[in-house]
Amino acid sequence: MSEQIRPSFSQNAIKVLERRYLLKDEKGNLIETPENMLWRVARAVAKAEGSFGDEGSEKEWAERFFGMMARLDFLPNSPTLMNAGTSAGQLSACFVLPIGDSMEEIFDALKYTALVHKSGGGTGFNFSSLRPYGDIVKSTKGVASGPVSFMELFDHTTDVVKQGGMRRGANMGILNADHPDVVKFIKAKVEEGKLRNFNISIGVTQKFMRAILNDEDWDLINPRTKEVVDRIKALYLFDLICEMAWKTGDPGMIFLDKIEASNPTPHLGSIVATNPCGEQPLLPFESCNLGSINLSNMILSNREIDWDKLEQTTRMAVRFLDDVIEINQFPIKEIADRTKTTRKIGLGVMGWADVLFKARIPYDSEDALELARQVMCFISKIGHEESSKLAEERGPFPAWKGSKWEESGILMRNATVTTIAPTGTISLIAEVSSGIEPVFALAYKRKAFGGSASLTYVNEILLDALKEEGLYTEELIEEILTKGSLRDLDLPEDIKKVFVTAHDIVPEWHVRMQAAFQEFTDNAVSKTINLPHDASVEDVKKSFLLAYELGCKGITIFRDRCKEDQVLYVGAKQETGKESDKITVMSVVEQGYVKPKKRPPVLSGKTVKIGTSYGNLYLTLNFIDGQPFEVFATLGKSGKDTQAHTEALGRLISLALRSGIPIDEIIKQLKGIGGSTPFLEGDSLILSLPDAIARGLEKALGKLVEVQERGDMCPVCGAPLIHAEGCERCISCDYCKCD
């Protein structure tokens, strides 16, 4: 019986659950255990069974659902784990909202966005119905500000409305390739920190892709008048998309015709938008609840897939997700009505890279692609069978009549069944690889929760393989930590081919893996095509074209460390003329050497005290002519090394100030840097010594400096972020931007 199953979570998984999922009282004290949480979710979801007329089965299904989650064979999306069985009760992760061209429609959408983000969901929009910049607004005799301007409004609202725990709202912004503001949209994220709560994508069709390949002209059409207002080269537009994606990771591409071709309910409207990570195309006001099967638990000791267990898990997961719709408390009536009309669910997978490690199959191989097709084809087949069975028991989704399912003569409970979604946080809980992504590191150091120590983590499957082959040594583990990969190590080739990381794999194989899963997925596939730092714009072009050719519904690329280049762009200007229209880099100092100003004999200033985990920081900021000129920083009690670091930071800041660098820019660079021993001073959390110096400078200035979230840096612990599944995730703590 499931009552006897006890969930087995690692210590780090428990900390993730404690920080984000387990219920707390008004004072922030935990009031449930991980096991209690699973029972809360299982019992809440099983209540749906009673609503279908069999109240006696609620207990039985609650036990089954609990067992499935306790074994970590399946986990639902984060809002379900957080909110099921609570007063919040909003259980879906994905939403798409319509954007109309009137001020009333725009601000209605803004209100709905705030409500969805407050409830824990992410939102997607297509802004193509908005009239372009400079177009006429008859009611005011003025001119329109255009889609990008309104996106900034949505972006700011997302900042203001925080979601539960560490989650912030995430958005997808799409603009069709024929919109007159498309060039402005493509460049929207070149300025660092702009639209930071948005993933952006260009909506394209086969007509546009043909125009690229044939080097044809491309019409830009005013959505208000439906008239052609400009004509540019399609290839120029594509080149610009690829150049900006190379620089910043945005925009991606959404293949609208491929999405519409698999729209199960075209009689309800066309699909023109997706959720934030692109895996869930939805009609306006639709939502979808997601869940993922842990494939790592579906492989036997003989390295074969346990098809019986996979079938049982798939059937139970489909029923679970359908039940979620019944008990879901939707944020607005329009979403409730549309969701219940189509009853879309999104069953996906996690732990795929672990499966390939266990089966000793290289990720970048035809064998891996074939196994991917077999696994996803099986899940799709069984999932559709179970949805059809539920339709016979409970009735089909209300929009079934007139749908493609009716045309095929198949009764279905759910308009869609499968989705490959991001699994950032739930894969941390299950301690498996994320979604269908390759692993990002085989060994790494991770901050220990609740302490200052760093723990070394080595992939357990790799460890077992090394021990089996008699290759394991402590020295080898240190080498793997240093190199980050097996690629350049003196190891057997078969081991090196199997145990690859994301950056060992050339972009083509990333795209091919996404396409293999897409072949048997109703909705879409969330995956990031990782490119090495030295990849070219041409590599981006090849990836985009291959994704379209292989039948993907969208594509997101991310070039390693591209955001590091971005800080070099302190200003940008647009050259005129159709041929160029390129970004010109403008440096702070055009040429020559900046000589620091000399220090006068006497200066006056202000000294402040800031508490840190190393003792009190005493910081003196001196001024000349009312402007900050130099800094002295000392620690009240600390070791010699820490004091030396503090003095060094003070000297470097002084050098920067005397060289004309604005103090606000210095504060922005230091503020928010995470450390191993944060310190709570009053209501402020001092993250590290650099963070303390930044806050001391603010105190001495008598003002706060607004700091944008750092691209590529975790806002919780300051460690580097990885880009996977169309999202950002920290491998050092439990932060994930989208999940």
C-alpha positions in Angstrom: 0.0 0.0 0.0 1.1 3.6 -0.7 0.7 4.4 3.1 3.9 2.4 3.7 5.9 4.3 1.0 8.2 6.9 2.6 9.6 9.6 0.2 13.4 9.6 0.1 14.7 13.1 -0.5 18.3 14.2 -0.4 19.3 16.9 2.1 19.6 19.5 -0.6 16.2 18.5 -2.1 14.7 18.9 1.4 16.2 22.4 1.6 14.7 23.3 -1.8 11.3 22.1 -0.5 11.6 24.0 2.7 12.5 27.3 1.0 9.9 27.2 -1.8 7.2 24.5 -1.3 6.4 23.6 2.2 3.7 25.5 4.0 4.7 28.1 6.6 2.8 30.0 9.3 2.5 33.8 9.4 5.9 34.0 11.1 7.6 31.9 8.4 7.9 28.8 10.5 7.5 25.5 8.6 4.2 23.7 9.4 4.5 20.7 7.1 7.2 18.1 6.1 8.0 17.0 2.6 5.8 13.9 3.2 3.0 16.0 4.4 3.3 18.1 1.2 2.9 15.1 -1.0 -0.1 14.0 0.9 -1.6 17.5 0.7 -1.2 17.5 -3.1 -2.3 13.9 -3.5 -5.5 14.3 -1.5 -6.4 17.6 -3.1 -6.1 16.2 -6.6 -7.9 13.0 -5.7 -10.9 15.0 -4.6 -11.7 15.3 -8.4 -12.4 11.6 -8.4 -15.3 12.1 -6.0 -16.7 14.9 -8.3 -17.1 12.3 -11.0 -19.4 10.3 -8.8 -17.1 7.8 -7.0 -16.4 9.3 -3.5 -15.2 6.0 -2.3 -12.3 6.0 -4.7 -10.8 9.3 -3.4 -8.7 7.6 -0.7 -7.5 4.9 -3.1 -6.4 7.5 -5.8 -4.8 9.7 -3.2 -2.7 6.7 -2.1 -1.7 6.0 -5.8 -0.9 9.6 -6.5 1.1 9.9 -3.3 3.0 6.8 -4.2 3.8 8.0 -7.7 5.2 11.3 -6.3 6.9 9.7 -3.3 8.9 7.3 -5.6 9.8 10.4 -7.6 8.4 8.7 -10.7 6.4 11.8 -11.6 6.1 15.4 -10.2 3.7 18.1 -11.3 4.6 21.7 -12.1 5.6 24.0 -9.2 2.2 25.8 -8.8 0.5 22.4 -8.1 3.1 21.5 -5.5 2.9 24.9 -3.9 -0.9 25.5 -4.0 -2.8 22.3 -4.1 -4.9 21.9 -1.0 -4.4 25.5 0.0 -6.6 28.6 -0.2 -4.5 29.8 -3.1 -5.5 26.8 -5.2 -4.1 28.1 -8.6 -2.3 25.0 -10.1 -1.4 25.9 -13.7 2.0 27.1 -14.9 1.2 28.3 -18.4 -1.1 31.1 -19.6 -1.6 33.1 -22.8 -3.4 36.4 -22.8 -4.7 38.4 -25.7 -3.5 41.9 -26.5 -5.9 44.2 -28.3 -5.1 47.5 -30.0 -7.1 49.8 -27.8 -6.0 51.3 -24.5 -8.8 49.5 -22.7 -7.7 46.1 -24.1 -4.1 46.8 -23.3 -4.7 47.7 -19.7 -7.2 44.8 -19.2 -4.3 42.5 -20.3 -2.0 44.3 -17.8 -4.5 43.6 -15.0 -4.9 40.0 -16.0 -1.1 39.6 -16.1 -0.7 40.9 -12.6 -3.4 38.4 -11.4 -1.7 35.5 -13.1 1.7 36.4 -11.8 0.4 36.8 -8.3 -1.1 33.3 -8.5 2.3 31.8 -9.6 1.8 31.5 -13.4 3.8 32.7 -16.4 2.3 34.6 -19.3 2.7 34.7 -23.1 1.6 37.4 -25.5 1.7 38.2 -29.2 1.9 42.0 -29.6 1.4 42.0 -33.4 -2.1 43.5 -33.2 -0.7 46.7 -31.8 -0.3 49.6 -34.3 3.3 50.5 -35.0 5.3 53.4 -33.6 4.3 56.7 -35.1 0.9 55.5 -36.4 -2.2 57.7 -36.0 -4.3 57.6 -32.9 -7.5 59.2 -34.0 -9.1 59.6 -30.6 -6.3 61.9 -29.4 -4.9 63.2 -32.7 -1.5 61.8 -31.4 0.8 59.0 -32.5 1.1 55.5 -31.2 4.1 54.5 -29.1 4.3 50.9 -30.6 4.5 47.4 -29.2 8.0 47.7 -27.6 6.9 50.6 -25.5 3.9 48.8 -24.1 6.1 45.7 -23.5 8.2 47.9 -21.1 5.0 48.6 -19.2 4.3 44.8 -18.8 7.9 44.3 -17.8 7.7 46.9 -15.1 4.4 45.4 -13.8 6.1 42.0 -13.6 8.8 43.5 -11.4 6.3 45.0 -9.1 4.2 41.8 -8.7 6.4 39.2 -7.0 5.3 35.6 -7.1 5.5 33.3 -4.1 8.9 32.4 -2.7 11.8 33.5 -5.0 9.7 33.3 -8.2 9.1 36.4 -10.3 6.7 36.5 -13.2 8.1 35.4 -16.5 6.8 36.5 -19.9 7.0 35.6 -23.6 6.7 38.4 -26.0 6.1 37.6 -29.7 6.0 39.9 -32.7 5.3 38.6 -36.1 8.0 39.1 -38.8 5.7 41.3 -40.9 5.0 44.0 -38.2 6.5 47.4 -39.1 8.2 47.6 -35.7 10.0 44.3 -36.1 13.5 45.7 -36.4 13.0 47.7 -33.2 11.6 44.6 -31.5 14.6 42.5 -32.6 17.0 45.0 -31.0 14.9 45.5 -27.9 17.2 43.6 -25.5 20.5 44.9 -26.7 20.4 47.5 -23.9 21.4 45.6 -20.8 18.6 45.0 -18.3 15.8 46.0 -20.7 12.8 43.7 -20.8 14.6 41.4 -18.3 11.3 39.7 -17.4 10.7 38.8 -21.1 11.8 36.1 -23.4 11.2 37.4 -26.9 10.7 35.6 -30.2 9.9 36.5 -33.8 6.8 34.8 -35.1 7.6 33.4 -38.6 5.9 31.3 -41.3 6.9 29.2 -44.2 6.4 32.2 -46.5 9.1 34.1 -44.5 11.5 31.2 -44.5 11.1 30.8 -48.2 11.7 34.5 -48.7 15.0 34.1 -46.7 16.2 31.2 -48.8 15.3 32.9 -52.1 16.6 36.3 -51.0 13.2 37.9 -51.7 11.8 41.2 -50.5 9.5 41.1 -47.4 6.4 43.2 -46.8 5.9 45.0 -43.5 2.2 45.4 -42.9 0.4 47.9 -40.6 -2.0 45.7 -38.5 -4.5 48.5 -38.2 -4.9 49.2 -41.9 -3.6 45.9 -43.3 -1.6 48.0 -45.8 2.0 47.4 -46.8 4.0 50.3 -45.3 7.5 49.2 -46.1 9.5 46.5 -47.9 12.9 45.1 -46.8 15.0 42.1 -47.7 13.9 39.0 -45.7 17.5 37.9 -45.6 18.5 41.3 -43.9 15.8 40.7 -41.3 17.0 37.1 -40.7 20.6 38.2 -40.4 19.6 40.8 -37.8 17.6 38.2 -35.8 20.7 35.9 -35.8 23.1 38.7 -34.9 21.0 39.8 -31.9 20.5 36.2 -30.8 24.3 35.8 -31.0 24.9 38.9 -28.9 22.2 38.5 -26.2 20.4 35.1 -26.6 17.3 36.9 -27.9 15.2 36.8 -29.9 14.3 33.2 -30.5 12.0 32.1 -33.4 8.5 30.7 -33.2 7.3 28.8 -36.3 3.6 29.8 -36.3 2.6 27.7 -39.3 4.0 24.5 -37.7 2.1 25.4 -34.4 -1.1 26.0 -36.3 -0.8 22.8 -38.2 -1.1 20.8 -35.0 -3.8 23.1 -33.4 -6.4 20.6 -32.3 -9.2 23.1 -32.1 -8.9 25.5 -35.1 -12.6 26.2 -34.9 -11.9 28.1 -31.7 -9.2 30.3 -33.3 -5.6 30.4 -34.3 -2.7 29.9 -32.0 -0.3 32.9 -32.1 1.5 32.8 -28.8 3.1 30.5 -26.3 4.0 30.5 -22.6 7.3 32.0 -21.4 9.6 29.1 -22.3 7.9 28.4 -25.6 6.8 24.8 -25.0 3.1 25.5 -24.6 1.3 27.1 -27.6 -2.1 28.2 -26.3 -5.2 30.0 -27.5 -6.0 33.4 -25.9 -7.1 32.9 -22.2 -6.0 29.2 -22.3 -3.9 27.7 -19.5 -2.2 24.4 -19.2 -1.0 22.4 -16.2 2.2 20.4 -16.6 3.9 17.4 -15.1 7.0 15.4 -15.9 7.9 11.7 -15.7 11.3 10.9 -14.2 12.8 8.8 -17.0 15.8 8.0 -14.8 13.5 5.8 -12.7 12.3 4.0 -15.9 15.5 2.2 -16.8 16.4 -1.2 -15.5 19.8 -2.5 -14.3 20.3 -4.2 -17.7 20.2 -0.7 -19.2 16.8 -1.3 -20.9 13.7 0.8 -20.5 11.1 -0.6 -18.1 8.2 -0.2 -20.5 5.7 -1.7 -18.1 6.5 0.8 -15.4 6.6 3.7 -17.9 3.1 2.7 -19.1 1.7 2.6 -15.6 3.3 5.9 -14.7 2.0 7.6 -17.9 -1.5 6.4 -17.4 -1.6 7.6 -13.8 0.0 10.9 -14.7 -2.6 11.7 -17.4 -5.4 11.0 -14.9 -3.6 13.2 -12.3 -3.3 16.1 -14.7 -6.9 15.8 -15.8 -8.0 15.8 -12.2 -5.9 19.0 -11.6 -8.2 20.9 -14.0 -11.2 19.9 -11.9 -9.9 21.3 -8.6 -8.0 24.3 -10.1 -8.9 27.8 -8.9 -8.3 29.9 -11.9 -7.3 33.6 -11.5 -10.0 35.0 -13.8 -13.3 33.6 -15.3 -12.2 33.9 -18.9 -9.2 31.6 -18.2 -11.4 29.1 -16.3 -13.9 28.9 -19.2 -11.4 28.5 -22.0 -9.3 26.0 -20.1 -12.2 23.8 -19.3 -13.4 24.0 -22.9 -10.2 22.3 -24.2 -8.8 20.7 -21.0 -5.2 20.7 -22.3 -2.6 18.9 -20.2 1.1 18.8 -20.8 2.8 15.5 -19.7 6.6 15.6 -20.3 9.8 14.1 -19.1 13.0 14.8 -17.0 16.2 12.9 -16.4 16.8 12.2 -20.1 20.6 12.8 -19.9 20.7 10.4 -16.9 19.0 7.7 -19.0 21.6 8.1 -21.7 24.4 7.9 -19.2 22.9 4.7 -17.6 22.4 3.1 -21.1 25.9 4.2 -22.1 24.6 6.0 -25.2 26.2 9.2 -26.3 23.8 12.2 -26.4 25.1 13.2 -29.8 24.4 10.0 -31.6 21.8 8.4 -33.9 21.2 5.8 -31.2 20.2 8.5 -28.7 17.8 10.1 -31.3 16.2 6.7 -32.0 15.7 6.0 -28.3 14.2 9.5 -27.8 11.7 8.7 -30.6 10.9 5.4 -29.1 10.3 6.8 -25.6 8.3 9.8 -26.6 6.3 7.8 -29.1 5.4 5.3 -26.3 4.4 8.1 -23.9 2.3 9.8 -26.5 0.6 6.6 -27.5 -0.2 5.5 -23.9 -1.1 9.1 -23.0 -3.6 9.4 -25.8 -5.1 6.0 -24.9 -5.6 7.0 -21.3 -7.1 10.4 -22.3 -9.5 8.5 -24.7 -10.4 6.1 -21.9 -11.1 9.0 -19.5 -13.3 10.6 -22.3 -15.4 7.4 -22.3 -15.8 7.6 -18.5 -16.2 11.4 -18.0 -17.0 12.8 -21.5 -14.7 14.4 -24.0 -13.5 18.0 -23.7 -16.4 20.3 -24.5 -14.8 21.6 -27.8 -14.3 18.1 -29.1 -17.1 18.5 -31.6 -15.6 20.4 -34.6 -12.0 19.6 -33.5 -9.4 17.5 -35.3 -10.0 14.7 -32.8 -13.6 14.5 -34.0 -12.4 14.5 -37.6 -10.2 11.5 -36.8 -13.0 9.8 -34.9 -11.2 9.6 -31.6 -12.9 10.5 -28.4 -10.5 12.5 -26.2 -10.7 13.9 -22.7 -7.9 16.4 -23.4 -7.3 18.4 -26.5 -3.5 18.0 -26.0 -1.7 15.5 -23.8 2.1 15.9 -24.1 4.6 18.8 -23.6 8.3 18.8 -22.9 8.5 21.6 -20.3 11.3 23.0 -18.2 11.9 21.0 -15.0 14.4 23.3 -13.3 13.2 23.0 -9.7 11.4 19.7 -9.8 14.4 18.0 -11.3 16.4 19.4 -8.4 13.9 17.8 -6.0 14.2 14.5 -7.9 17.9 15.0 -8.3 18.0 14.1 -12.0 19.0 16.0 -15.1 16.7 18.7 -16.3 14.1 18.0 -19.0 15.8 16.7 -22.2 18.9 18.8 -21.7 22.4 17.4 -21.5 24.1 17.9 -18.1 25.9 21.2 -17.7 28.6 19.8 -15.4 29.8 16.4 -14.4 31.3 17.7 -11.2 31.0 21.0 -9.4 31.2 22.7 -6.0 27.9 23.8 -4.5 27.1 26.0 -1.6 26.0 24.0 1.4 22.5 25.1 2.6 22.6 26.8 6.0 26.4 27.0 6.1 29.5 28.6 4.6 31.1 25.4 3.3 31.2 24.3 -0.3 30.3 20.7 -1.1 31.7 18.8 -4.1 29.2 17.0 -6.3 30.1 14.4 -8.8 27.5 12.8 -11.2 26.7 9.5 -9.5 26.3 7.6 -12.7 29.8 8.8 -13.8 31.2 7.8 -10.5 29.7 4.3 -10.8 31.1 4.0 -14.4 34.6 5.1 -13.3 34.6 2.6 -10.4 33.4 -0.2 -12.7 36.2 0.5 -15.1 38.8 0.8 -12.3 39.5 4.4 -13.2 38.3 6.3 -10.1 40.9 8.4 -8.2 40.6 11.5 -6.1 43.1 13.2 -8.5 40.8 12.4 -11.5 37.8 14.0 -9.7 39.9 17.2 -9.1 40.8 17.2 -12.8 37.1 16.9 -13.8 36.3 19.8 -11.4 39.0 21.9 -13.0 38.2 21.1 -16.6 34.4 20.9 -16.3 34.4 18.1 -18.9 36.1 14.8 -19.7 36.9 16.0 -23.2 40.6 16.7 -22.6 41.3 14.0 -20.0 43.3 10.8 -20.4 40.3 8.4 -20.3 39.0 5.7 -22.6 37.1 7.1 -25.6 33.9 5.2 -24.9 33.6 6.9 -21.5 34.4 10.3 -22.9 31.8 9.9 -25.7 29.0 9.0 -23.3 29.6 11.4 -20.4 29.4 14.7 -22.3 28.2 18.1 -21.1 26.1 20.7 -22.9 29.1 22.5 -24.4 30.8 19.2 -25.6 27.9 18.8 -28.0 27.8 20.7 -31.3 24.7 22.8 -31.9 23.4 20.5 -34.6 22.9 17.6 -32.2 21.1 19.9 -29.7 18.6 20.8 -32.5 18.3 17.1 -33.7 17.4 16.0 -30.1 14.8 18.7 -29.8 13.3 17.6 -33.2 13.3 13.9 -32.2 11.1 14.7 -29.1 9.0 17.1 -31.0 8.0 14.4 -33.5 5.8 12.7 -30.9 4.8 15.7 -28.7 1.4 17.4 -29.1 2.5 20.8 -27.9 6.1 21.9 -28.1 9.5 21.3 -26.6 11.4 23.6 -24.3 15.1 23.3 -25.0 18.0 25.7 -25.3 20.5 25.2 -28.1 23.8 25.9 -26.4 26.5 27.4 -28.5 30.2 27.8 -27.4 31.5 31.2 -26.7 33.5 31.2 -30.0 30.5 30.3 -32.1 29.8 32.6 -35.1 26.6 34.3 -36.2 26.7 31.8 -39.1 26.3 29.0 -36.5 23.2 30.7 -35.2 21.8 30.8 -38.7 22.4 27.2 -39.3 20.7 26.2 -36.0 17.6 28.3 -36.8 17.3 26.9 -40.3 17.8 23.3 -39.2 15.2 23.7 -36.5 12.6 24.8 -39.1 13.7 22.1 -41.5 13.3 19.3 -38.9 9.9 20.3 -37.7 10.6 22.1 -34.4 7.9 24.6 -33.4 10.4 27.1 -32.0 14.0 27.6 -31.2 16.0 29.3 -28.5 19.8 29.6 -28.7 22.3 30.8 -26.1 25.9 31.4 -26.8 28.1 30.8 -23.7 29.0 34.0 -21.9 27.4 36.2 -24.5 26.2 38.5 -21.7 29.7 39.1 -20.6 30.3 40.8 -23.9 27.2 42.9 -23.3 28.7 45.0 -20.6 31.0 46.5 -23.2 28.0 48.1 -24.9 27.7 51.2 -22.8 25.9 53.1 -25.5 24.6 52.4 -29.0 23.6 54.3 -32.0 21.8 53.2 -35.1 23.4 54.0 -38.4 21.0 55.0 -41.1 20.4 53.3 -44.3 18.9 49.9 -45.1 22.1 48.1 -45.7 23.7 48.7 -42.4 21.3 49.4 -39.6 23.9 47.9 -37.3 24.8 48.5 -33.7 28.0 50.6 -33.3 30.0 50.1 -30.1 30.8 53.4 -28.2 33.3 53.0 -25.4 33.5 55.1 -22.3 36.9 56.4 -23.4 37.3 56.6 -27.2 41.1 56.6 -27.1 44.1 57.4 -24.9 44.8 56.9 -21.2 42.8 58.3 -18.4 45.1 59.9 -15.8 43.6 59.9 -12.2 43.2 63.2 -10.5 45.8 64.1 -7.8 44.7 64.0 -4.2 44.7 67.4 -2.4 46.3 67.5 1.1 43.0 68.0 2.9 39.6 66.4 2.2 36.4 66.1 4.2 33.9 63.3 4.1 31.5 61.0 5.9 32.2 57.7 7.8 29.5 55.0 8.2 29.3 51.7 9.9 27.9 48.5 8.3 27.6 45.1 10.0 29.1 42.2 8.1 29.7 38.5 9.0 33.4 39.5 9.3 32.7 42.2 11.9 31.8 45.9 11.5 32.8 47.6 8.3 33.9 51.3 8.7 33.7 53.1 5.4 34.8 56.7 4.8 33.8 58.5 1.6 35.6 61.7 1.0 34.4 64.4 -1.4 35.9 67.2 -3.5 33.7 70.0 -4.7 30.7 68.0 -3.6 31.7 65.0 -5.7 32.8 61.6 -4.3 36.6 61.3 -4.6 38.0 58.5 -2.6 37.1 55.7 -0.2 38.8 54.1 2.9 37.4 50.8 4.1 38.5 48.9 7.2 37.1 46.0 9.3 36.8 46.2 13.0 37.8 42.7 13.6 39.0 40.2 11.0 41.9 38.2 9.8 44.7 39.8 7.9 43.6 38.5 4.5 40.1 39.8 4.8 41.3 43.2 5.9 43.7 43.2 3.0 40.9 42.5 0.5 38.8 45.2 2.1 41.7 47.8 1.8 42.3 46.7 -1.8 38.6 47.2 -2.7 38.8 50.7 -1.2 41.9 51.6 -3.2 40.4 50.3 -6.5 37.2 52.2 -5.9 39.2 55.4 -5.1 41.2 54.9 -8.4 37.9 54.6 -10.3 36.4 57.7 -8.7 39.5 59.8 -9.3 39.4 58.6 -13.0 35.9 59.9 -13.5 33.8 56.7 -13.1 30.4 57.7 -11.7 29.9 56.3 -8.1 26.5 55.0 -9.1 28.1 52.7 -11.6 30.6 51.4 -9.0 27.7 50.7 -6.6 25.8 48.8 -9.3 28.8 46.6 -9.9 29.2 45.7 -6.2 25.7 45.7 -4.9 24.0 42.3 -4.8 27.2 40.2 -5.1 26.5 37.0 -3.1 28.8 35.4 -0.6 29.0 32.3 1.5 28.1 34.0 4.8 25.3 36.6 4.5 24.6 38.8 7.5 21.3 40.2 8.6 21.5 43.8 9.8 18.1 45.2 10.8 15.8 44.6 7.8 18.7 44.4 5.3 20.5 41.2 4.3 24.2 42.0 3.6 25.2 39.3 1.1 29.0 39.8 1.1 31.8 42.2 1.8 31.5 43.9 -1.7 27.7 44.2 -1.1 28.4 45.8 2.3 30.8 48.3 0.7 28.1 49.2 -1.9 25.5 49.7 0.8 28.0 51.7 2.9 28.5 54.0 -0.1 24.8 54.4 -0.5 24.5 55.3 3.2 27.3 57.9 2.9 25.6 59.4 -0.2 22.2 59.4 1.5 20.5 57.7 -1.4 19.7 54.2 -2.8 21.0 53.2 -6.2 18.6 51.0 -8.3 20.4 47.9 -9.5 19.2 45.8 -12.4 19.2 42.0 -11.9 22.5 40.7 -13.1 22.4 38.7 -16.3 24.1 35.4 -15.8 24.4 35.8 -12.0 22.0 34.1 -9.6 20.1 36.7 -7.6 20.0 34.4 -4.5 23.6 33.3 -4.1 25.5 35.2 -6.8 26.7 32.0 -8.6 26.7 31.8 -12.4 23.4 30.9 -14.1 23.1 28.3 -16.8 20.6 28.7 -19.7 18.5 25.7 -20.3 15.0 24.9 -21.6 14.5 28.6 -22.5 15.1 29.7 -19.0 17.8 30.6 -16.4 18.8 28.2 -13.6 21.4 28.2 -10.8 23.2 24.9 -10.2 24.5 26.2 -6.9 21.2 26.8 -5.2 17.5 26.2 -5.9 16.8 29.4 -7.9 15.1 29.0 -11.3 13.6 32.0 -13.1 10.7 30.2 -14.8 9.8 27.0 -12.8 
